Amino acid sequence: MKTKIIFVAVICLLMVACGIKNKTATSKNNYNNSIGLWSEHWEQDTIDIEGNVTYVDTLKISLVQNNLDIQCLSDSLLRYSNIQFKNDSLTFTAENIVDPYEAFFIHYRLKYNAKKQWYEGTILNSRQKTNKVWLKKVK
């Protein structure tokens, strides 16, 4: 009886360990898959039509000294910081540096959608406006 309990406990521990390893491997793959070119898309705002983002930026996500780095290839006036990847989630901040007298930030919280193979989530800007946004892989 004691042997059966120990055997079942060992099997359960192995199943848990394999599950954790598999999740880590998936997350690591999505981390590696995040490197490349991405097109940024914003959901249309039906309330503040003048505030709609109607253009598509191209973001380059790369690995620089073992850290993720983001550059906007279509707008050199954006600076990216606080780039974090954890549990298939990508968070970062974009700062519009066009006006040195007005700091304007956009905070991104994105989750990788494996089925659609893109990042989707929300932004919160320094004017406390939110919107849905997603990144589609270009290459």
N, C-alpha and C positions, 0 to 999 in steps of 0.2 A: 504494500500500500504506500509506504513512504517513498519507494523507488518511483512509483507512478506519479506521485505529486511532484517530485524533483524533475522527472522527465517532462511533465506538462509545463512546469515553470521554466525550464530551459528552452523548450519550444516557443513559449510565449515571448521570452526575452529575445530570442533569435528573430522572431517575426517583427517585434518592435524595432530592433536594430536595423533590420533590412528595410523597413518602411522609412526610417529616418534617413538612412543612406540614400534611398531612392529619391526622397524629397530633396535632399541636399544636391544630388546629381542633377535633378530637374532644374532647381534654382540656379546652379552653376552654369548649366546649358543656356538658360535664359539670360544670365549675366553675359556670357560670351556672345549670344545672339544679339544683345543690345548694341554691340559695336557695329557701326556702319552708318549709312545715310538714312535719315528718316524725314518724311514730310509731316508737318504739323497742321492739324485741322481743328477748327473750332466750331462748336455748335452755334447756329444762328440765334441771336437774341431777338425774341419777338416783342419785347417790351421797349428796349433801348436800341432801336434800329440803327441810329447813328453810331452806336458803340460797337457795332458788329465788326468782327475781324474777317475781312473778305479776301485776304491774301493767304498764300500758303508759303510758310518759311521752310527751308531745308536745314535740318540740324545734322551735324556730324558728331557722332558719339565715338570717342576713341579712348584708348588706354594710354595714359602718359604716366610713367614712373609708377606703375601698378595702381593708378587711380583713374576713375572715369573722368573724362573731360568732354565738355560740350561746346561746340562752336556753331553759330548760326551763319551759314554760308551766304544767305540772302540778305542779311542785315548786320553790318559790322558794329552797330551801336548797341548791341546786346552783349552783356557780360554774364556768364553763368557761374554759380557758386553753390556751395552746400550740396554737392551731388552725392547722393547715397543710393545704394542698391541693397535691398534686404528683403528676403522672402518674396521674390518676384515683383517687388515694388520699387519703383524708381521715383525719387523725390529730388527736386532741385529748385533753385531760385534763379530767375532771369532779372537782370537790372538793365533798364533802359538808361544809357548814359548820355543821351542827346543833350539834356539840359542839366548842367552842373548845379543849378539852384533848386531843382525839383527831383528828388529821388523817387523813382517809380519802379516798384518791384512786382514780379509775378511769381507766386509760389505754386509749384506743380506737385501733385500727388497722383502718380500713375501706377496702375497694376497691369502686369502682362497678361493678356488674354491669349492663352495657347491655342484656342479654337480659331480665333480670328488672326492670330499671329501679329498682334499689335499691342501697343500700350494704350490704355484708356483711363480716364479719371477726370479730375477737376483742377481748376486753378483758383487761386484767391489773389487778387491784386492789392496793391497798397491803398486803393480807394474802397476796399472792402466789397468789391464785386466778384462774383463767382461765375464760372462757366464750365461747361463740359468740353474736354479736349481729348484728342487722340493722336498718336504718332503711328504712321504707316511706314513700314520698311521699304526703302527705295532700292537699296543694295547693300 
